[in-house]
Each structure stands twice: as C-alpha cells, then as structure tokens.
Amino acid sequence: MRRPRSTNKFIEIDMLPIFFVAILIILWEIVVKLHIIDAFILPAPSSVVSALINTFDLMWPHITVTVFQAIVGFIVAIILSIIIAVTMDSIAIVKRTLYPIIITSQAVPIVTIAPLFAIWFGFGYLPKIIIVVLVCFFPITISLLEGLASVDKELLNLLKSMGAGRWDIYKLVKFPATLPNFFSGLKISGTYSIMGSVIGEWVGGNMGLGRYMLRVRQSYANDRVFATIVVIVLLSIGVLKIIQFIEKKAMPWQEEKI
C-alpha cells in the first residue's frame, strides 16, 4: 500500500533559499569583521541592521512617498493595460499598429528618458508616477494579450452561435481564462513599481527613498545606503505577497492543482 505523499517537500523548498541567504549573510559578516574588505566599502550586515533601526524614523516619510507613488502608478498601469489589451484583442488593426510600438518601446532604457519627465512635469509626484506606469505597463499588457489570444476558438464560436455578444464573451470566457496570465503580469509589474518610483526620485525631488539614498551616499554612509536597499527589497516582496494573496482569493482552483 502506497503511503500518502508527504508535504515536507514544500517546507524544504521554502526553507532552502532562507538557509542559503543566511549562510551568505554570515560569510559577509565574517569577511568584514576580519577586515578582508574594508567596512567603509562594504558594511557588515550587523551595521546595516543597526543603521536601519536607528534611522527608520528618518526614512519613514520617504517610505510613504515612495509607496504612494508606486501604488498610484501601479493602479493607473493596470487600468491602462486592461483598456489597451482589450482594444487590441477586439480590433485587429489596432493590434497590428500598437503591438510593434509597445515591443520596441522596451528597447529604450527608462533611466535615459526619466530626466525628460522632470523637465516637462517638474519635480512633484507626477513624473515619478508616469515612470512607474511606464515600467509596469508592458508586463501586464503583454500577459493580458497572450491570455486573451489563448482562449479556445471553438468555445468562442459556440458562444457566438448561441447569440452571445462581445461583452458576454469577455465576461463569460475571456476574462476568466486570462486570469492566470493577468496575475503573472501583475506579479512582475508589482515588484517593478517600487523600483520605478525610486528611479523617478533619483532624477529629482525632495522626498522618497531614491532621494534619501542619494543623500546618504553623498555622505559616504554606506550602511544607510544598504539599509535603504533592504527597505526597497522588503517593500517589493510585500507587494508581491499581496498580489499572491489576491490571486489565491480570485483563483482558488489554481491552488488545488498544486
């Protein structure tokens, strides 16, 4: 008689990257403490944690600005992506016109055009939000297009033969079928949203983690620079976890397949 499959495998998979990162951090700490690498070049993890704790009150206003810009830009990117993807899926000539332009636009590094937004729109929230939209727009749009195009053609023909309108087809078949692709694009873009906000803050402004990082770097406070990087990484992971939570609620059947 076969024994039931153990769930320990999932625990091992979850713990393996944590264990690996812990080893890297320990080695990092040892290398700095033994003065193999100077602390002013690469601060020890303990110094980074200490800087994070001691300066968190100073970082908090910058964190709120970065998160606000990332959330607003991310939401705008989602709405814009849905509208454009559905339009391109519905009207072939629009897809033929826009698809090559959207693909080509990714060849332009966002860092090179970010200063233009500061010139055009000033140093407030708007240029940073636009950068977040541009960073997040592409993965969501392409994922949605692929999902909408992958719907079974025979099922679509069946619905049309039964008198279903265009909205009925999207509501009953296309939107539910493209949910996995949609959330795949969201998870990629969600982690990019924080990065896009920080890039925008590098260009100009007074607040945000990007500006804070530039200031502490100019002061050669590398422990604070690394502390800022830790916060950015944690924020990106937090966004990813929120999207994964929403994904499980929206598609409970996907979890049953795992």
C-alpha positions, 0 to 999 in steps of 0.5 A: 500500500502506497503511503500518502505523499508527504508535504515536507517537500514544500517546507524544504523548498521554502526553507532552502533559499532562507538557509542559503541567504543566511549562510551568505549573510554570515560569510559577509559578516565574517569577511568584514569583521576580519577586515578582508574588505574594508567596512567603509566599502562594504558594511557588515550586515550587523551595521546595516541592521543597526543603521536601519533601526536607528534611522527608520524614523528618518526614512519613514516619510520617504517610505510613504512617498515612495509607496504612494507613488508606486501604488498610484502608478501601479493602479493607473498601469493596470487600468491602462493595460486592461483598456489597451489589451482589450482594444487590441484583442477586439480590433485587429488593426489596432493590434497590428499598429500598437503591438510593434510600438509597445515591443520596441518601446522596451528597447529604450532604457527608462533611466535615459528618458526619466530626466525628460519627465522632470523637465516637462512635469517638474519635480512633484509626484507626477513624473515619478508616477508616469515612470512607474506606469511606464515600467509596469505597463508592458508586463501586464499588457503583454500577459493580458494579450497572450491570455486573451489570444489563448482562449479556445476558438471553438468555445468562442464560436459556440458562444457566438452561435448561441447569440452571445455578444462581445461583452458576454464573451469577455465576461463569460470566457475571456476574462476568466481564462486570462486570469492566470496570465493577468496575475503573472503580469501583475506579479512582475509589474508589482515588484517593478513599481517600487523600483520605478518610483525610486528611479523617478526620485533619483532624477529629482525631488525632495522626498522618497527613498531614491532621494534619501539614498542619494543623500546618504551616499553623498555622505559616504554612509554606506550602511544607510545606503544598504539599509535603504536597499533592504527597505526597497527589497522588503517593500517589493516582496510585500507587494508581491505577497499581496498580489499572491494573496489576491490571486489565491482569493480570485483563483482558488482552483489554481491552488488545488492543482498544486 
